[in-house]
């Protein structure tokens, strides 16, 4: 049987609620909305396994959870020489021409990309580049915009678009689709940067967002009942005096960034159609994690908290035409580890390693919307793991970096950056946390996760059930045994 082409479209930091077809009135996502109406399944309850880039990517490219092999930092990636699998390399080994255009955050740069892909694309310099302004938009270091990531409207001048690496990779992918190999199936991997902050976007996307339609943001909570890293970041980001009008502009800019990605996704899909290979292509659209975007008075993300705005992500799939699909929004609880398992099932590949993902093909076919009873997300470090503090990316006293508030908290010797794990069901979210209070939220009555009821005696049975579920998950996923058997 002819193998399908594969498109993996992977925006960075797109939160799972900014989608029109999921009922967000301010989201401008016409391409994704039409996809669901036509031939895609969109998962309302999709969750990442770590709320920052590298650990999440290592997880969904292996089907392993971060704890399975210790992929919990931005600086510990996948090593083939350590017997760590990588979906892209497995596809390449199974005859795919793998074209990779976009971010890394997956394999060590010093090891090169030859084993992982056929092409690691770099866009050519623009003939007419947009001038940069070296972060003048941030204002004074003691001002309340310095760590906000809020830049706003980008001036593209008389150009068609604001040329940056994302646009370069999108155009490069379209070129590759137009000259797809005749003798190999094609895999396009597009891990683009948007809508990752800095919050900035050009027209027409900046003005497409109707500010008055933005849903209410989660208010600043009682920090005493939340993880200490959040209060620390809140204090250092210095956004507490922002009025709602400023938050509205920041959020609308982020929504505009999502609108730009939606448009770019549409251009790639159109290229597949014009090349005559759309029907023969399996398409996966998902983000690695979410973004605060003003919720709780915060911007950007953290490494060891799991609010839905960080852990819930968009996840849409279109199989090739010969694979059954019932286009719709599915309410199944799914995890990003299910992505690689679905690819293996689709291609009838035996990956020859233990994967914890579960194929989503039965859900695509409309056979069921039952999949998982709980989803998990994890992050942080042990107090003794100084190599996990990411000191090389911390500010080390230099307050100039945009990430200073988070990196300063991660580098501290207090409990702020210690390990934590989320177990989330449809109704409840439980977080086990080292060094600080656990968390328990009633998601039906408190969807913004403002009321930590971990000490409520009326919920002791619920807590016990979630603890037991988490223990079972750890028992099932705690390690992997290599398939290669050693001689004694």
N, C-alpha and C positions, 0 to 999 in steps of 0.2 A: 504494500500500500504506500502511496506517495505521502511523504511527511509534510505536514502543513508548515507554512511560514509562521513566524512568531514575532509579534510586536509587544515589547515590554515598555510601557510608557509610565515613567516613575517620577512624578513631581515630588518636590521636597517640602515637607512641612505644611501640607494641605490638610486642614482639619475636616473631620467627617461630616460636619453639619452644613458646609457651604456648598450645597447642591440644590438646584431648583427642583428636581424631581423628588427630593426628600422633603419638600415643603418649605424651604427657606425662601421667603418672598423677595429677599434682596439679592440672592445669588443669581448671577448672569452666566448660566452654563447651558446654552442652547444645544451645543453639540452633544454633550453627555446626556442631556435630557432626551434628545432625539434618539441617541443610541439605545436607551432603555426602552423607548417606544418601538424600536425596530428589531434589534437582534442581540441586545446585551442583557445580562442580569446584573443588577446593582445590589450590593449587600449593605443593608441599613446598619447591621451590627457587626462591622469588621473592625478588628483591633490589632495594633502592632504589638510586638513583644518587648520593645524597649523604646522610650520616648526620645531618643536622639539617633543621629544618622548611622554611624558605623555599626553599633550593635544591632540595630534593626535590620540593616542590609545583610549583615552576616547571618542573621536568623532566617530571613525569608529566602536567601539563596542556598541555604542548607536544609531547612526544615528542622533545625535545632533551636532550642531555647537558649538565651544568653548564658544561663548557668551550666548548660551541658558541657561546654568547653571553655567557659570563662571569657566569652566575648562580651564584656561589660563596659569597655571604654572606647574613646575615639581613636585610640592608638594601638589596638590589638585586632588585627584583621585576619583574613583567611589565608592559611599557609598550606599549600598542597604538599610540601615536604613533611608536614606534620600529620598527614593523612586526613586533612580537612577538606570536605567536598565543596564544590562550587557549581551551581547549576549551569553557568555560562560555559565552564570548561567541559562539563559533561555533555552539553549540547554540541560543542565543538568536536569532542571526541566521537560523537554519534553522527558526524557528517554535516553539521550545520556550518554555514558561513556566518560567523558572529561578528556583527558590527556594533561597536560600543561608542556612543557619542554622549559625553556629559561627565558628571562627577565620578570620582573614584569612591573613596570611603568603603572599599570592599577588599582589595588585595594590597599587600605592601608595595609601594611604588618602587622600592629598590629591587624587587624581584622581577619587575617588568610585567608586560601584559601579554606576551606571546603565547603563553599556555592557556590564557583565558579567552582570547578573542583573536580574530583574524585582522581586525582593524580597530585600533584605539584612536578615534578620530579627533583631530584638532582643527577647528575652523581657521580658514585663512584670515589674515588681518583684513579688516574692512577697508575698502578703498576710500571710504568717507566716514571715518569713525566719529561717534558722538563724543564731544569733549567731556572730560571728567572734572569735578570741582573739588577734589581731595577732601571730602567730608566737611566742607564749610557749612553744610546744612545742619550740622550737629549743634552749632552754637558754642557758648562758653562751657568749659569743663564743670563749672559750678551751677550751670543752668539746668532747667528741668526737661531739656530735650536731648541732653548729651548721651544718655543711655536708652533712649526711647526707640531707636531703630526707625524713627519716623522721618522720612524725607519728603514723600508726597509725589506730586506730578513731575514726571521726567519730561524735559524739553527735547523732543526729537528733531526740532527745526523743520526743514522742508523734506526730511527723509520719510520713506514709507513706514519705517518702524525704528525703534530705538535699538540699534544694533548692539548686541551683547553676546556672551557665550551661548546663552540659551537659544537665541535666534540663529546663531551660527550652527549649532548642533541640529536644530530643527531643519534648517535648509540642507545641511549635510545628509541627514537621514532621507530627505526627499530625493536628493540626488542618488543615494545608494539604492533606494527602491526603484528608481527609474532605470538602473543598470544592475538589477538583481541577477545573480549567476543563473545560467540555464541548467547547470548540472548539480546544484546544491540547494537545499532549503535555506531560507534566509532567516536569521534572528536579528532583529533591530532592538537594541537595548538603549533607552533614552532616559537616563537618570538626570533630568534637568534640575536647575536650581530653584526656580520660582515654584511656589510663592514664599520661599524662605525669606525672612527679613534680611536686608533692610526693606522696609515697607515703601515701595516706590514703583510707579508704573506710568507709562505714557498714555496719551490719547490714542484711540477713542475709549480705551478701557477705564481710564481714570474717571471719566464722566458718565460711564454707563451705569454706575451703581446709584440707585435712588436711596439717598441717605435716610429718608424717613421710613423706609421699609426694613431697616436693620433690626433684627430681633434684639430684645434687651440683653445686655451683657451681664455676666455673673458679677455681683457686687463684691467689694472687699469683705472678706469674712472675719470672724473672730480668730485672729492668728493663734491664740493660745490652744485651739483645738486642731490646728493644722501643723504639718511638718515645719520645722524651724527654718529650713532652707528657703521657704516661700516668704516668710517675714523678712529674712535677711536680704533676699533679692529685692523685695519691695522697698526696703529702706535704701538700698544702694542705687536702685534705678531712679529714685527721686521723682516719681510720677504722681505722688499722692495728692498734689494740688491741681492736677489736671481737671478741667471741667468736662462736662459730657460732650460739648461741641468738639473738643480736641480728640476725645476718644472716638467720636463718630467719624472724624476724618481719617484717623489711623485705621479703623476697621474697614471703612469704605475703600481705602487704598489697598488693603489686603484683599478684599473681595475683588477689586479691579485686577490684581495680580492673578487671582484664580480665573477671572474672565479671560485674561490673556492666554493662560495655559489651555483653557478650553478651546479657544480659537486655534492655537497652535496644534492641538490634538486633532482638530478637524482638518487642518491642512495635511497632516500625515495620513489620516484616513482617506482623504481625497486622492492623495498620491497612490495609495494602494489600489483604489478603484481605477484610476487612470492607467495604472500598470497592468490591470486585469488580474490582480492576485488578491483582492479583498476577500472574496469568498473562500479562498484557500488559506487564509491567515487566521490564526488564533490571536486575539488581542487581549492584553491585560493592562488595565489602568488602575494604579493604586499609589498612595503616598507612603513614605516611610514612617511618618508620625505627624502629629498635629502642632498647634501653636496656641499660645494664650490669647493673643490678639485683643488684649484689654480685659479679658475675664480675670476677676479678682484684682484688678488694677495692675496687672502684670503684662509684660510682652515677652516674646520669644518662647523659651521652653526650659525645662529642668531635666536632670538625669535620673531622678529617683522619686518623682511624684507622678501620679497616673490619672489625673482628672480626665474626663472624657474628651475635653478639648485637645488633650495631648495624645491620648491612647487610641481614640477612635479615628478611623481613616476612611476615605473613599476607597472602594474596591469594586471594579466593574470588569466583567469578562464576556467576550464574544468568542465562541468556539468556531472552528471552520464549518463550512456549510454542511458537511456530511455528519456532523455530531449534533445530536438533538439539543434544542434549547427552547425554553419558554420565556420570552423576554418579559421582564418584570422587575420590581423591587422585592427582594427576598428578605424576610425577617430572621433568617438563620443567623445564629452566632457563629462567626468564623474568625480565624486568625490568619495573619500573613504567612505563618509556616505552611498553611494550606496551599499557597501559591505554587511552590515547587512540586508538591505532591500531585497537584492537578496537572502540571506540565508532564510529569513522568507518566501519569495515567493516560493522558491524551496521546502521548507518543509511544506508549507501550514499552517504556524504558525501565529496566531494572537498575536502580541506582547503585546497588551493591554497597549500601551502608544503611544504618538504621535512621529513618526519618520519622519525625513525630507529626508531620503534616497529614491531612486527610483530604483525599480528592474531592473536589467540588462538582465533578461531572454529574452525579445524581441530582444535585440541586439545579444545575443548569437545565437538565432535561425535564424538570418539573415533577420529578418522582417524589420529592420530599422537600420540606424546609426545616427539617430537624437535622442537626449536625453536631453541635456541642452543647453541653449543659453549662459550661463555664469557659471563660477566656482568661488569659494570664498575661501580665506585663511585669517587668522587673528591671531593677537598676541599682546603682550605688556600689559601695565597696565595704570591706572590713576596715576597722580602724588601723590594723597593722599593714594594710596594703598601700604603702606609700607610693608604689609604682602605679597605682590606679588613681592617684590624685590629679593626674594630667598636669603636672607642674609646668611642663614645657609649653602648655597652652594657657596657663594661668598668667595673671598679670604680674605676679611677683612684686607687688607694690606699685607697678606702673598703671595708673588709672586711665590711661589713654584708650585702651582697647574697648571696643563695643561690648565685649563679653565680660568685662571686669566684674559686674555684680555677681554673675553666676560662677565664674572661675574663682573669685575670691571666696565664695562660700564652699566650693568644692575643695579648695586647698586648705580649708580650716581643719583644726584638730578636734573640733566639736562633733556633735552627732549629725550635723546637717547633711553630710554626703554619705551616710552609712546605708547599707543594703536595705532594700524594701521590695516587697512582692505584692502584686494585686491579684486577687481572685474576683472576677466579676461574673455575675449571672444576670438574667434579665431584670431581676428585682433588687439585687443587692450588690454592693461593692465592699469587699474587705481587703484591707492592706495591713500586712504584717511588717513591722518596721523595727530595725535594730536601734537601740539607744533612745527611742522616743515612743510616744503613745501610738498604738495601732489606730486604725481608722475603720469605721463601719458606716455606710450610707444607705438609706432607704431610697432607692433611685426612683420609685414610683411617686413618692411624695416629696422628694428632695432631689430633683434631677441635676441641680447645680452643685450638689455636694457641699453644702454650707453647714450642715448640722451633723457633726461627728457624734454618733450614738454608741461608740464603742463601750461605754460604761453604763449603758442603759440595761438594767436587769431584765426588762421585758423582752430584750432581744438576745438573751444569753443562749437560747437554743439555736437561733439563726447563726450566731457567731460560732458556736460549736460545729454546726454543719459545714460552714465555710472553711473553718480550720481543718476539718477532716478532709474536705475536698482538696484543699491545697496540699495536704500531706500526701494524699493519693497521687496527685500530679507530680510532686517531687519524686516519689517512689518510682513512678513510671518513666520519668524523663531525666533521672539524675546522671546517667552516663551513657556512653555508647561503646560497644565492643566491636573492634575491627572484624570485618568478614574474613580477612586473611588469617589462617590458623598457623601458628608457629610450631615447629618441630621441637620436641622435648629432648 
